[in-house]
Amino acid sequence: MSAGGSFIPQRVLVTKFRHHGDVLLTTPLIRALHHYFPDVEVDALIYRETEDMLRHNPLVAHRWTVDRNWKKEGVRAQIKHEWRLWRALKARRYDLLIHLTESWRGAVLARGSGVTRSIAFDYPRRDSFFWRNSFTDLAPLPETPRHNVALQLSTLTALGLTPNAEDFPLSLNIDEAARASFLDALRRAGWQGEPYLLIHPGARWFFKCWEDASFATLIDILILRGHTIVLTGAPDARETVMAANILAQLKNKTRVHSLVGQLSLAELAAAIGSAQFFIGVDSVPMHMAAALQIPGVALFGPSKVHEWLPWQAPITVLKASDWTTLPHPDSIDTATTTRYLAAIPVEAVLEAVLEQIA
């Protein structure tokens, strides 16, 4: 009996309408599809801003994107964009659709694209006739927390497959042009070719961030120990202010090179991939470091840790919940400026870093 029984897809569409890290975490599923069906073509349908997570992945035949700015162009323009995308997807004649979010877009695709098999999760919030009857298979959600990678791989049980999640790592391919432009930027910042530790203190939401003063203290100690630091951050006003606060509190900046706000995602991947070590929080750079197998330390606050741990990576995780009581992740106001990681002591982070480096 062949993998997947008598059903052997030739062309698969995987959809993931979430943030950058979520899209990167679909790569083990894409890898598994190629493992079980060696001749398959796998396409991805994602938000346009997350495309860099899959841009150079040779296992993805085609990337289709939805631009959330279409809504700003007016109803007629949005309908035109959507219709053009719909026609292109339908023309691909997919055998299998694996829809990994609660977006209604996947249900509409399953109904109208002519796909042979379609799999989605049996979300309680989507317990409706339309959702249940849009897909040929609904994968059950686990009663106990599972890592997001393992959860997505579980969709393949609908095809009679039982993948071992540990067999399928993340994939992130570095663009050589991005590597060259990153190195040019780093040299302009004063770097002279020595090994460096990359620190990325920011995250999409501030409740996932450590204190600026704690990062500054950690950097000062690492500099005293002879390490070079590369500081990175998103081109976002809040992260720029955060980095400025960290830099202002340093006692010695001679071995610190800041590239905050200067790198594209592809260049950030190159920066992480060239680092000796990564230090950051629960955000997409942490998942990028995991995909690139860069050792590191990652700090977690009120997140669903078991679902979002760095996947199969030499990264030590420190949880603020080990030092204080945290609110439930579902109760967090993502707009808050409260830094729930503040309870993590500098000494614990330093110890974890030095143990890994040693």
N, C-alpha and C positions, 0 to 999 in steps of 0.2 A: 504494500500500500504506500503510495507516495505521500509526501508531506501535505497536510491539509486534505487528506482523503482524495476524492475524485475531483475536487475543485482546485484548479491550479491557475491562479490569476496571472495574466500577462501584463496588466497595467493597473496600478493602485494609486488612489488619491488619499493622502493623509492630511487632515485639516487640524490646525491648532490656532485658535484665535485668542492668544494670550500675549504675555510679555516676552522679552528676549530670552530669559533663562528657561521659560517654559518651552519655547521652541527648540532650544538646544537640547532639552531633555527628551525630545522625540527621536533623537538620532539612534538610540539603541533599538527602538521599534523598527526604524527604517533599515538598520543593519540586520535585524532578525528576519525581516521580509526577504532580503536578499539571501540570507542563509537558507531559508526553507524553500525559496523559489528562485534559483540562481539566474533564470532568464527574465525575471520580472523588471519592469520599469516602475519606479516609485516617484510620483510627483507630490509636491506639498502645496497646500493652500494656506497662507498665513497673512498677517498684517504686514504692510509694506515696510514699516520701520524695523521689523525683526528679520528682514531678509538676509542680513549679514551672517546670521547664525547658520545659514545653510548655503550661502552663496558659492563657496568653493568645495562643497561636499560632492564627491564624484558619485555617490550613491543616490543622489537626487537628480532625476532626469530633467525635471522642469519645476520652477518655482512660480506659482501663481500668487498674486498679492491683491489684497483689498486695502485700499487707501482710505483711512478714516477721515481724511480731508475732503473726500467726495461730497460729504454732507454740506460742506461750506460753499460748494459751487452751485447750490440750488437743486431743486427736485428734478428738473429735466436733465441736467448734466449728470446727476447721480444715477438716474435711470439708464442713461446712455452708457455710463461706465459699467453698471451692473449687467446690462444686457450683453455688452461686448464680452465680459468675463464669462457669463453663462454660456454663450455660444461657443467660446473657446474650450470650456470645460466639457461641454457635451460632445464636441467634435473629437475629443480624446478617447471616447468610448471606454470608460473605465470598467473593469471587471469587479473591482472591490473599492469601497469607500470605508475608511476608518475615521470616524468623527470623534475627536478627543475633548470636546468642550460641550457646554450646554447651549451653544448658539443655535438659534432656529435655522440659521443658514444651512447647516448640515442636514437638517430634516428636509428642507426644500430641495437640496441637491439630491438626496437619496430618492425622493419621490419623482423628480423630473429629469434627472440626467441620464436615465437609462442604465444605471449601474446594475450589475447582476446581483452582487451581495453588498450589504451595507451594515456596518457595526457601529453602535454607539453605546454609551453607558446608560444604565437604568437609573437615571437621576430621580430622586424623590420629587424635586421641584419641577420635573417634566413628566409627572404622572398624568398624562392626558392621552386621549384617543389619537390625536394627531401625531404625537411623539412616538407612541408605541407602535403605530401602524406605518410609520415612515421608514423604519429600518427592518431588514430581514432578521437581524440578531441584536439583542440587547445584553450587554455584558453586565453582570451584577457588580455592585460596589462592595468592597470588603467590609466586614463588621469591625475589624481592627485596622489601625492605620498601616498603610504600606507606602513604601517609597513611590514617588510619582513615576519613576521609570518602570518599576515592577507592575504598577497599576496599568500603565499603557500597554505593556507587553501582554497583560492578561486578556486583552481583547482578542488575541490570537487563539484562545481556547474555543472561540466560536467556530474556528476552522478545524478543530480537532487537534490543535497543537498545544504542547505544554512546555513553553520555553523556560529555561533556567535563566532568570534575570541576570545572574552573575556572569553569564557568558557574553553579555552584550554591553560593552563600554560606550561612553559618549564619543562623539566624533566632532572635531573642530579643526578645519584645515586652514593653515595660515597662508595668506597671499604674499608672494615674494615682493611684489611692489609695495605692499603695505609694510612689510618688514624693513625694506630699504628706507622708506620715508620716515618710519618711526626712529630708526637708528640715526638718520640725519638730524631729526628733532632733538634726540638725546645728546648727540655731540654738540649741537648748538647750545644746549643747556649746560655744557661744561663737562660732560662725561668723557672719560679717557679710556674706556674699554674694560674697566675692572668689573668683576661680578657684582651684582646688585640684588637687594631685596626690594620687591615691589609692594608698596602699600596703597591700597585703594579704600579709603575710609568711608566713602559715600554709598548711598543706596537710594532707590526711587523714593522710599519713605523714611523719614527721619527716625521713626520709632525703632528702626533696625540699626541705628548708628550708635557707636561708642562716643564717649566724651572727647572733645577736641584736646583738652588738657591731658587726657590719658594717652592719646596718640602721640602728643608732643613729648611726654615723658618717656614713652617707649622708644621713640626715634632717638632722643638724646642718648639713652643708654646704649642703643645699638651702634650709634656713631662712635661713642667712646670705646666700644669693642672692635672698632675698625671696619664696620660695615658701611657700604654705600647704599643710599636709599633713593629709589625712584618713586615719586608721589604722583598718582594719577587720579583723575576724577572726570565726571561727565561735564559737558559744556552747559552747565545749569547754574543759574545765579546762586542758588543755595549751596551747591557743592563748591563753587568758587569761594564763597564766604567761609565755608567750613575749612577749606584748605588754607586760606589766608590766616584764619585764626590759629591753625596748627603751626604754620610757619612762623607766625609772630611770637609764639611762645617757646620756640626752640632756642637753646643756649648756643648751639653751634650748627650753622647751616652749610659748612664747607663741603660736606659729603652728601648733600641733599639736592636732588634735581627734580624740580616740579614740572610736570607736563599736564597739569590739571586743565581741562577744557581744550587741549590742543590735539587730541587724538580721535580719529574715527574709531568705530568698533573694530574694524579690521586691524587698525594700527594698535589698538589696545590688546587684541589677541596676540599680535607679534610681541608687544612689550611683556605680556605675561609669559608667553612661550620662551622668551629669552632670559627670564629671571631665574635667579638661584632659588628664590623662595617667595611665597605670596602671603600677605597678611591682609585680611579684609573681613567683611561682614556677609550676612546672608543676602547676596545680590548676584546679578549675572556675572560679574568678574570672578566670583568664587566658583561658579559652575564652569566658566571658561578655564580656570586653573585646573579644575578636576578633569576636564576633557583633555587638557594638554599634559596631565600627569605631573604637574608642578607641585612639589611639597609645600605645605603651608599651614596656617592657622586661620580658622574662621570663627567669628563671634556671632552667636545667635541670641536673640531676645525672644519676645512672645510670638514665635512662629511655630508652625506644626513641624517640629524638627524632624521627626521620623519620615516625613514626606519629602523634605527638601534638603536632607544632608548631601554634602558633596559625594557624588556617585563614584564608588570604586577608586578613590583617590587617596594619596598619602597626605591627607589634610586633617589636622587635629581640630576637633570641634569643642569650643568652650561655650557653655550655655549660662546665660545670666540667671536662669532658674536654679542653678546650683548655689547661688549666693543670696537670692531673694525670691519672694513670691511674686509671680507675674500674672497679669490678667489673661484670660483665655484669648487666644488669637482672634476668634470670631467677634470679640467685643471691642477690638481696637478701632479707634477712629484713625483712619490712615492719614488724616490731615494734621494729626497732633504733632507738636514739636517735642514731646516728651521723649527722652532717650532712655529706653528701658534697659539698655546694656550697661548703664553707668555702674551697676553693682559689680561688674567683672573687674577684679583688681589688676593693676598693671603687672604686679609680680607674677600672677598666674599666666598672663599672656607671655611675658618675657621667658618664664620657665618653659612653656610649651614651644616657643620659637627656638630657644637655645638647644632644647632636647632634640628637636627635629634637625636643626643644622648640624649638630654634633654627629 
